[in-house]
Amino acid sequence: MQQKNFSIDQRLRKFWQACKNFDYKSWPFLIYSIGSLVGFLAVITLPEFNFGIKALMAYFIFGFFWLQFITLIRDEFNPPSEILILLAIQFLFILVQNASLTSGAGILFYNFCLFGFAITFSLIIFENREGRLLTLIALIILGYFFLEFHQSELEFLQLIVKVFIFASLIKRLKWLESLSKTECWIYFFTSLFIFRQLFDSAPLDMSAFAGSVPGFKLGIASFAHYLMLAYMLAIAIKIPVVMVYNHAKLARKLWISSLFQSTFPQFFQFALLLLVFQFFISGWQADQVRLAMSDLFERIEENRTPAGIKSYAFRNSDLRYGVQLGEYFLQQDYGAIPAAGIISLERTEFVENDANEKQAMFLFHRSENNRNSVFFVRMDNAFLDYLGSAFVPVIGNGIMGYRYKPYRWEKYIHSLDYWQKDESIRIFPFSLIPYKNEAPLSGQFYRKNQESGDDFSDVRFTIFGQDQIVFGRLFIDFYGSAFTNDGYFAYDVILKPNVAIFSSAVFRNILFLFIAYLLINTLLIKRVVRFGAEINQMIVQKFNQLQGGIREIASGNLGFKVKVEGQDEFVELASHFNTMGDRLNKTIAEAREKGRLEHELKIAREVQLSLLPTKLPQVPGYSVEARFETATEVGGDFYDMLPLGKDKYLFTIGDVSGKGTSAAFYMAQCVSLLRFAPQFTQNVHEITKRLNQYFADPAIDRQMFITAIIGIFDARKHSIEFIRAGHTLPVLVSGDVKIPIRELACTGIGIGLARNSQHLEKTLKPVTARLAPGDMLFCYTDGVVEAQTGQTIEGNDQFFGEERLHSLLTNHRDLAAGKLIDEIVQELTSFYGEAPLADDYTIFVIKRTT
């Protein structure tokens, strides 16, 4: 199905039309807009977020009116989200650029810009009808915590708040599902571009206003900036999902599904295994360095100090007055000395161009056997050489030490520290890159089979742009000369990639495992994936067969059959599809036949209506009106009025038994005979007798009969002479309200029922009625009083009934004939409601007006 490339133009037109048609003076709009503005200003003028009475009242007023106002605007106008995003970004730039305004007008302008941003962004996230209240409450709570943690040291908690904000925003992107494929591509790259601009934009750098802008105002601007940043990122993430769900073909969807079911999990598991392996090796090697340091102090305590190591031992009493560590002086003790750590000391006398450093660092350790003794070891090249020869690393060819400041995310892991609380020297396995590329202390690990003349050991390369990779880290508290804590000192076991690592046993083992993984992946997993791809291809092939069948059916080839082999659901679906084609072909044939019949019925109705008088004769001093309705296209009811001369008229009203075309056929014959009857006789008894002779003929359907009233109306004598042939009794309605209406009783059987004319003559008795001024003769067929809707009351069918008809005639006897008929038809229409007519009905009225 072809889809429009762009839908934004249609949405813009609807929005513009809604803007023009909306009543801006309506009370809900005025109340909600003013209330939301007042509530917003009340909230932002609070000195800080708190939960006092005034603050809670301000929050409640703001939340109520804000939700009502945004809901009203969203439902009535439905503004396009694209326009709202552009407006919100513009408001954001204005906010940040004017955050330092301190004048009254500047603050007012800033607040109104903030109000504009809040409106536009609220309209963006309130695009979904469901969950609006919860979204507003969630953003208010998250905004509160965002401002609480803004510019605080609790960066980890602020990160959690940002993650929750992002998660709440990514659920408010339902409008993306209505985009076309072209719009999805355009919006995807546009969102990435806007995200990059918001992320790196110099005008949005909040740090430039630090100190010159109040913290609360700076926090509000930062919160607005992050909302837009997170929303654009959410769009960039959601659009690919929308493109897969709504626009990708079935084959592409299955291919993407297979990637997420097999390929991506494999790569993720392999990467995770490598990461776990790296962390395990890093933790083990860092622990080996720590054990080497502990072993060194044990050897110093046992007076087995390794050659080249500069060590010093002091008692606690010696430290009270300061001690000399070679050329470096440790000041007097200012308190309790930690159990272990690294201390930085300055040289007592420093001479330019002297080989010794001005400062030196010493690793100190309090003896566990003798708590009064403290041992110091100078950390120099000899110390690193000792560590490099103390153990052979699995992966690594060097060690380096430097002042260390943990990354932000590492601080939170360090703060847990539950597995090393009692350890003086702590290991940290979750490191990949050195904090510093150059370190004041660095050394190499020595292997027994190491050859000093390896010409290829200096040929280095990088891995992902890194020339050093950490495979073990431990850190120790770092102190100044007065034992004041000054961060950490780290030792990293590092791997400097070079050609020599290819000849190591570890590399050969890893290479063997990697080759084994590739073989398993190629021979086994790839086979399984290929088998899955074949299944997907088979599904797509069968789907294409069904799709081709649908196109054939759509093109008019209703006899096309889909042939699918197998016994799966596609075979069943193809069978139902073929059955559907057969039924559709049959239905179309039936519809054509039905259309032909309906056309014939339409013609028959036109013929029937042409037989009935289009206009009744105008009789001076009288009002003659009639109304005719059929239950189907054609019916058996009829009426007519023919002038006979000398102010005399032949009138009739009748009903042929049954409904539909057969009744209409006999009705046409009856009307035609009545119209020719005055050429032979004007006696109603004789006319009825001849009609009976015709319709009682055995050639006529024996199940057919006609009920009718046939009469002569003499306008000069104001009299009516009629015969009732089995028809409903006519009603004489007096113009005098004191005289009740009455039915004119007379005998007679239906035309066509009496095969013997003598029996008919015995039952037909002419009746004569005279009309005074205002009197009215009301004739009708049984379809009026026998009208029913199919509903029952206490088990009995509900009919319109003679009682209701007589009540209408009594209450409306003063109306003209036409208006009286309108009242009765309106009452019948109200009685039927949405139900179809149960039978044809006809009304014929003669009323004397003067």
N, C-alpha and C positions, 0 to 999 in steps of 0.2 A: 504494500500500500504506500502510495507516494505521500510524503510528508513535507509540509512547508519548511523552507530553510530557516525562516525567522518567524517567531511569534510575538516578538516585542512590539511590533507595530500595532497588532490587534489589541494587546494589553494596554498600550498607551492610549489608543482611541477610547477604550472602555473607561480608563481612568479619567481622561479629559471629559467624557460625557458625564461621568458621575460628578465631577467637580462643577460642571455647569448646572446640573439638575438638583444639587443638594441645597437644602434650606439652611443657610448659615445663621438664621435668626431663630432657629428652633431652640426650645428651652433645654433639652438634653445636651445639645452641643455647647451652648453658652455655659451651663452649670458645670459640665465635666471639664471643659477647657480652662475655665477660671479656677476651679477647684484643683486641678492638676498643677497649674502654674503656682498657685499659692502654696500647695503642699510641697512642691519641688523647692521653692525658695526657702520654705521653712526648714527643710532637711539640710540644704547646703549651707545655711547660715548658722547651723549648730557649730559650736567651737570644735567639737570632736564627737565621734560616735560614742554614745553612752546609752544606758537603758533607764534613764530617769523618766518621770511622768511626762514632762514636756517633750522629750525626745520620742517616747512611745506614741504620744498623740500626733506628733508630726509624721512619724512613720506610717501610722494608720491612715491619716488623712491623705498622705501622698500615695500610699498603695491603693486605696479604694478609688480615688478619683483618677489616678493614673491608669489603672486597669480599665475602668469604664471608658475613659477618653480614647485610649489606644484601641480598644475593642471597637468602639464606634467608628473611628477613622478607618480601621482595617476592613470592617465589614461593609461600610457604606462606599468607600472609595476604592479599596483594593489596589493601592499604588504598586507599581512594578518594583520588585526588590532591587533591580539594577540601579534605578534612579535613587532609591533610598541609600544604597551603598555609596554612590558618588557624593550625595549630600553629606552623609556621615563623615566621609574622609575629609571633605572641605571644612566641615565644622571642627574636626580634630586638628587640622593645621591651624585654624584660627585660634583655637583654644591654646595650643602650645605656644604659638607666637605671641599671644597676649597674656600669658600667665603672669608676667611680672608687672602688669598694670596695677597701680595703687590708688589712683584717683577714683572718686565716686562714680563718675561716668564710665571709667575704664572697668571698674568692678561690675557695674550694671551690664555693660556690653559683654563682659566675660561670662556672667551668669546666664544671659539670654542665649549666648552661643552654646553654653553647656546644656541649656534647656533644649535647644534645637538638636544637638547631638543625641540627647537622651530620647527625644521623640523619634527621630529617624531610626536609631538603632533598635528601639523597642518595636517599632513597626516592622523592622526586618525579622526579628526573632519571633514576633507574634503572628507570622504568616500562617502557621498551623492553628486551626481552631481549638484543638484539644490541648489541654495541659498549659493554658496561658497563665492561670493563677499560680500553679506550681513553679513555672519558669520564672515568674516575677519574684516570688519568694526566694527561690534558689539564688537568683542573681543578686538580690539584696543582701542575703547572708554571705555569699561568696565575696561580694564587694566589700562588705564590712571586714572580713578577715584579710582581704587583699590590702586594705588600708592599714589594718593593724600590723601586718607583717612587712609593710613597705619600708624600705631603708632600715630594716632591722637586721640583726644577726641571724634571725631564724629563716635563713634562705631555703632550707629544706621544706619547711612548712609552707612558705610562699610558693615553692614549686608545686607542692601538692594542690594548693588552691588553684594555681594556673591550670593544672591538669584537669581538675573538676570543672573549671570554667570551659575549657576546650571541649570536654566530653558533653557538657550541656548544650553547647552551641552546635555541635555536629549533628545533633538530633533535630535542629530547627532549620533544616535545609530541604524541606519537602518541595519547595518551588523549583528546585533544580530538575525534578522528575518530569516537569512539563516542557523542558527545553528540547529543541530539535538537535539532531546530531551536529549540524554546523554550529549552532549556538554553544553546544557543549565544548567543542574544540576551541572556539573563540574565548569563552569564559574561562577555560582551563588555563590557557597561556596568559590571559589578562589577570587572573587571580594570582598566578605566580609572579608576574611583573609587579603588581601592586604590593604583594607580600614582601618582595625584595626591596621595593622603594620604602615601605613602612619600616622595614627592619634596619635598613642602612641609611635612612634619610637623616641628614644633618639637622634640618629644622625641627625634627622630632627628638633630638638628643636631650633627654631630661637632665642629664648631669650638668648641662650648661647653666641650669637655673638653680642648682643646689646652693643654698645659703641666701639667695636673693628672693626666693619665693617661699611662702609658708608651706610647711610640710603637708598640711591637709590638702591644699590646693594642688601641690605637686603630685600628691597621691591620686587625686581625682583625675588629673591629666594622664598619669601613668596607667590608671585603670582603663580609661577610654582608649588609650593607645593599644593596650594589650587586647581589649575586646575586638578592635578592628583587625589587629594582627592575627589573633586566633581565628576569627571568622573567615578571613581570606585563606588561611591555611586549611580550615575545614572545607571550604569550597574546593580548593585544589585537590583534596583527598577524596571528597565525595563524588566529584564529576566522573573520574574513571569508573567508579562503581556504578553510577547511573548509566554510563555508556555501555557497560557490560550488560546490565540488567535490561535496558530499554532499547538499545540500538544494535547490539552485536547480533550477528546471525547465529543460528543454533550451532553450527560447526565451530565457530569461534568460542561460543560459550562452553561447549564441551572441552575444547582444547585448553581454555583457561582453567576450567574445573579440574582437568587432569594435572595441570601444573601445580595447583594448590593441593591436590591429593597425593602427588607422588614426588615430583621434581623439587618443588620448594621445600617440603619437609625433609627430603634427603640432604639438600644443601644446608638447611638449618641444623639438622642433627650433626652433620659432619663438622660444621663451624663450631657448634656447641661442644662437641667432643674435643676439638682442637683447643678451644678456650679452656675447658675443664682440665685437659692435659697440661696446658701452659700454667694454669693456676696451681695445679698439683706439683709440677716440677718447681715452680717458683717458690711455693711454700716450703718444699723439702730443702731446696738449696739455701734459702734464707735461714732456715733452721740450722743447717750445717755451718753457716757463717757464725751464727750465735753460739753454737757449741764450740767452735774454734776459739771464740773470745773467752768463753767460760773456761776452756781447757788452758788457755794462756794464763789466766789469773791463778788457776790451780797450780801450774808449774812455777809461777812467781812465788806463791806462798810456800812452795816446797823447795825454794831456792834452786830451781832448775830453769832459770830464765834462758830462753833461746838466745843465741848469739845475734847481736845487732839490735835487740829490743832494749829501749831505754825505759826502765821501770823505776818507780819510787814507792817506798812504803813509809807511812807515818801513822802515829797514834793520834787519837782524837785530841789529846792534850797539846800535841804539837801544833795542831791546826788553829788553836785559839789565838796564837800570836803571829800567824803567817809563816809560811815555809817557802823555801827556795827549791824549785824543780829545775835543776840545771841552771840555765840562764834566765829562767822565767820565775816570777814571784807570784805566789798565791796569797792573797790578802787574808787578814785575820777572819775567823769564822763569825758570821752574823747570825747563826742559828744552827738548826739540825741539818746535817749533811745528808742528801738523798742516798739511797742504797746504791744507785749506779747512775751513770750519765756521762756526758762529755762536757768539759769546761774549757773555755778559751782564756789563755793567759797571755799577757804582754811581756816582752823581754825587758829586763831591768835597764839595760843599756843597749842602744841600737846605733850601729855604725853604718854609714852609707857603704854600699857595695859589699856588705858582709854577706856571706853565703847563707847564714842563718836568717830565718824569717823574723819579722818584728813581732808577729803573733804565732802562737802554737796552740794546738788542741790536744787535750789529754783525756783519755778514757779512764774513768775512775770506777772503783768497785769496792764496796765494803765487804770485808771477809765475813763469810757465814759462820766460820768456826770461832773467830775472834772478832766480836762486834766493835772492839776498840781500834781495830786496824783498818786503814784505808789505803788501797793500792792505786797508783797512777801509772798509766802507760802512755808514752807520747805516740801520737798517731802520725807516723811519717812513712817514708817509703819502705823502711825495714818492717814496720808493722804490717803494711799491705802485702809485702812479700811473704810474711809469715802466714797471713790469711790465704794468700794464693796457693801456698804449698800445703795447707792444712787438710784440704780435701780436693777431690777431683769432681768438678761439676758434670752433670749429665749433659746440660746444654749451657754453654757460656765459655768465654775465653778471656774475660776481664772482670775487674771489680773496681768500683769508684765510690768515693765518699764526698758529700757536700752538705752544706746547710740546706735544710729541707722545709718547704712550706707546702702542706697538703693542698690538693685541689679542693674546690668547694664540696664536691660530692664525696670526696674521701673523708672529709671531716666527720660526716655523719656515721660512716662505717667505723672510723677511729673512736668515735664517742661511744659506740656500743661496747667494743673491747671486752666482751664478757668472757672470751676464751683466753685472755692474756692479762687479766687484772693483776695477777701476782708476779708477772714477768717484768724484769727490769729492762730487758732488751726485747722489743716486740717485732714480730714479723708481719709483713703485709704482702700477701700473695697476689692481690688484685691490681697489678701494675703491668703496663706494657711498654711505656715510653719513659725514659729518664726525665726528671724534672729539669736537669741542666745537661747540655751537651758537653760542656767542659767542666771539670771538677778539680779542686785543689789537690785531691788525693786520688790516685789511680794506679792500678797495678794489673798484673796478668796472672792467670792460673798456670801452674807448671805441671806438665804431664811427664811421666817417666820415659815415654818413648818420643818425647818432643825433640825434634831436630832443629837446631839453631840455624842451619843453613838452608831452610826451606825458602826458595825464591818466590813461591806463589803465595806465601802467607800474607804478604802485604797487598795483594791484589784484592781490593774490596769492592763491594757493590751495596746497593740499598734495597730494602724491602718496603714497598709502599711508601717510598720517599724517606724512610728512616734508616740511618746508618748505625743505630744502636737500639737494641731491643732488650727490655728488662726481663730476666728470668729469675727473679728473687729480690726482695727488698726487705730490709729491716730498718727500724728507726729507733733512735735513742733520744731521750730528753737532752736538750742543749742548754747550757747555763753560762752566764757571764762570770766575770772574775769573782763576784761576791755571791755566787750560787743563786743568781736570779734567773728564773726560767726565761729562755729567749727562743722558743720554738723547738725544732727538732734537727737532728743530724741523721742523714740517711746513708746507708750502704746499699749499692745496687750490684747484683750479679748481672753482668751485661753480656750480650752476644754482639760482637762486631762482625757482621757478615763478610766473609772473605772466602777465597777459593779453598783454603785449607779445610773448611768444615765439611766439604764434600768427601774427604777421605776419612772422616771420623766414623766410629762404629755406630754412634747414635744416629747420624745422618743415614747410614746404610740401613739401620733398622726402620727408621721412619720412612725411607724410600721404599723399603720392602712392604711395609704396611700400606702405603699409599698405592703401590702397584697392585697389591692384593685387593684393595678397595675398588680400584678401577676395574680390575678383572671381574670381581663379583658384580659390580654395577653394570658392566658391559654384558656379561654372559647371563646374569640372572635378572637383575632389576630392570635392565633395558628390555629384556624379553617380556617381562611382565608389563612394562609400560607400553611396549609395542602391541602386546595383546589387548591392553586397554584401549589403545588408539584404534585398533581394528574394530573393536566393539563400538567405539564412538563413530567410526566411519560407517559401520553397518547401520547404526541408528540414524545417522544423517542421510544415508542412501534411502532408507525406508521413509524417512520424513520427506525427502525430496519427491519420492513417488506419490505420497499423499498430497504434497503441495502441487505437483503437476496435475493430479486428478482434480483438485479444487479449481485450478486455472481452466481446465477443460470444461468443467461444469459451469464456471463463471462465463466462459465464452459461448455457451449455449449447447455444448455437446453433452446432452443429458444421458446418452447411452454409453458414455465412457466408463470402463471398469478398471479398477486398480488391482493389480496382481502382485501380491506379496507372499513370499514363501516362508514356511516355518509354522510355529504354533505359539508365537508370543503375542503380546498385546497389540502389536502393529497389525497382525493378521486379523485379529478381532476388530480392530479399528477400521481396517480396509473393508471387511465384510459389512460393518455398519455403514461405511461410506457408500459402498455399492448399493446397499439397500436404500440408503437415503436418496441416491440418484434415481432409483426406480420409483420410489414414492414421490419424489419431486416431479418426475416425468408424469406420473399418474395424476398428481395434484394439479399440475399445469393443465393437463387435458381436462380434468374436472372443472378447473377454473374457467377454461375456455368454454366448456359446455354450459357452465353456470352463467358465464357472461352472455352467451347466446340466449339462454332462457330469460335472463334478466332483461336483455334487449327486447325479446318478444313480449315479455310482460309489460315493459315500458310502452311498447306500441299498443298493447291491448288496453292499457290504462288510458292512453290518449284517445283510443277509439271509444272506450266506455264514457270518458268525460265528454266526448263530443256528442254522445247520445243524450246526455243530460242537458237541460236548458242552461245556457250561460247567463241568461237574464230572464226573470219571471215577468209576466205582464204587469203593467202599471194600472191598478184599478182605483178610480177616484173614490175617496172616502175610505180606502182600505190600505193596509200594509201587508204585503205578502212576502215572506222570507223563508229561506231554506238553507240547510247546511248538510254536507255529505262527507263522511270520512270512512276510509276502508282500513281493515286490519292488515291486509297484504297489498301488493301492487294493484290488484283488481279485486272487486267484491261483487256481492249480489244485491245490495240495496239500490233503490232507485226512487225518483220522484219526478213529477212533471205537472204542468198546468197549461192547458190549451184553450184559446178563445174560441167560443162557439157562435158568437154573434148575439146581439140584443142583450149585452151585459151579462152573458152567461159564459161559464168557464168549466171545462172538464179538468179535474185535478185528481192526482193519484199519488200514493206513497206505498212502497212495497218492499218485500224482502224475499229473495230467492234462497231456498234452503242451501246450507253449505257455504263454503268460501272459495276464493280462488277463481281459476279460469272457467271452470264448469258453471259456477254460479253467475259469473259475468256473461257467459255465453247465453244462458237462458234469460238473464236480465235484459240483454240487448234485444232478444226476440220479443219479450213481453212489452218493452217500451215501443218497439216498432209497431206491434199489433194495436196498442192503445192509440197511437197517433193516427192510424188508419181507420180506427173504429168509428169516429164521428162522421165519416163519409156514408156509413150505412145506418147508424142509429145513434141517438143521443140519450137512450135509456140506459141507466147504469146497470139495471138488472140484466138487460139483454147483452150489454158489453161483457159483463162478468161471465155470463153463460157461455158466450162464444170463446172467451179465453180458456174456460175450463174444458170445452170440447177440444181445443187445440192441444193443451198440455196434458190432457188425460188420454191422449192417443197412445196405444201400446208402443209405438216407435220411439216415444219419448222415454227417458230414464224414469223407471218406476219409483226410484228413490227421491225424485225431485218433486217439489211442490212450491207454491208461491203464496205468501200471505200478503194481503193488500187492502187498502181502503181506496175505493173508487167513488167519486162523487161529482155532483153538478153544483157549482156555486153560482147563485143568482144574485148579482150585486144590486139589481134594482129592487128586488123583493127582500134583500138582506137575509136570504135563506140558503141553507145548505142541505142537499139531499145526498146521502151516501150509503154505500153498502160495505160492510166489514166482512172480508173473506179470510177469517182466521187470524187477522192482524191484531196487534195490541190495541186496546180501546182508546179512542181519541178522548181528549180532555177538553171540556168547555170551561173556560176561565171567564167569569163575569167581571165586568169593569167595576161593579159595585163591591167594595171591600166587605160589605155585610153579607154578601151571598157567597157561600163556600164554593170552591171549585168542585166539579163532578165529572165522572167518566160517563160517556154516552153509551149505555149498555145496548148491545145489539148482537144477534146471532150470526153464525156463518162459519163455514169451513174453508180451508185453504184451497186455492185453485190448483187443480190437477189431482186432488185426492179422491174426488167422486167420479167414478167411471160412469155412473148412472146420472144423467142430467136431471131426472125427476127428484132424486135425493138431494141434489144441489139446490133445486128450486124451493124445496121445503125448508131448507136452512137459511137461505138468503132472505133477509127482511130489511127493506130500505128504511132508513131513519132520516127524519127531517129536523133540523135545528135552525132557530132564528137567532141572529146576532144583533144585540142592542149596542148603542154607542159604547165603546170601550171593551166590548166582549171579544173573546179570542178563541179560535179553534186551534188546539195544539195537538199535532199528530207526530208520532215518532216510531222508530223501529225498536225491536227488543234489545238491540245492542246498547241502548242507553241504560235501561234499568237492570240488565243482566251483566253490566260491566263488572269485572273482578280482577284483582291483582295477584291472586294466588296465595295471599296471606289468609290466615284463619284466625278466628276468635272463638275460643272455647271449643275447638274442633270443627266449627262450621265455617264454610267459605264466606268471605266478606264480599257482598254485592253492593252496587250503587243503590239499587232498590227504588220502588215506586214511592215510598214514603219520603225519601230525600228529594225526589223529583217534584212531588206535589208541594213540598215545603218551599222549594225554589220558586215554583209558579205562584204560590200564594204571596210570598214576600216581594216578588218582583213583577206583579201583575200590571203595575202602572208604567212599566218600561215599554218603549217601542219594540216591535217584533224583532228587529235586528239585534238590539242591545240585550233583549231577553235571551236570545239564542247564544250571544257572546257570553253571558253570565253562566249559562248551563254548560257550554263547552269549556269554559275556564274551570268550573267545578269538576268536570270530568277529567280534565288534564291534571288537576291537583290530586284527584283521587288515584289516577294511574301512577303518578310520580314518574319514576324511571322505567316502570314496567311497560311492555308493549301492549297495544290494543288487543283485547280478547276477541272482539267481534266488530263488524262494520256497524256504524250507526248513522241514522238520517233523521233530521228534524224538519218538519214542515208546519208553518204557522200562517194562519189568516186572521188578521185583527182589524176590527172596524174602528176607525179613528174618529169619524163624525156621524 
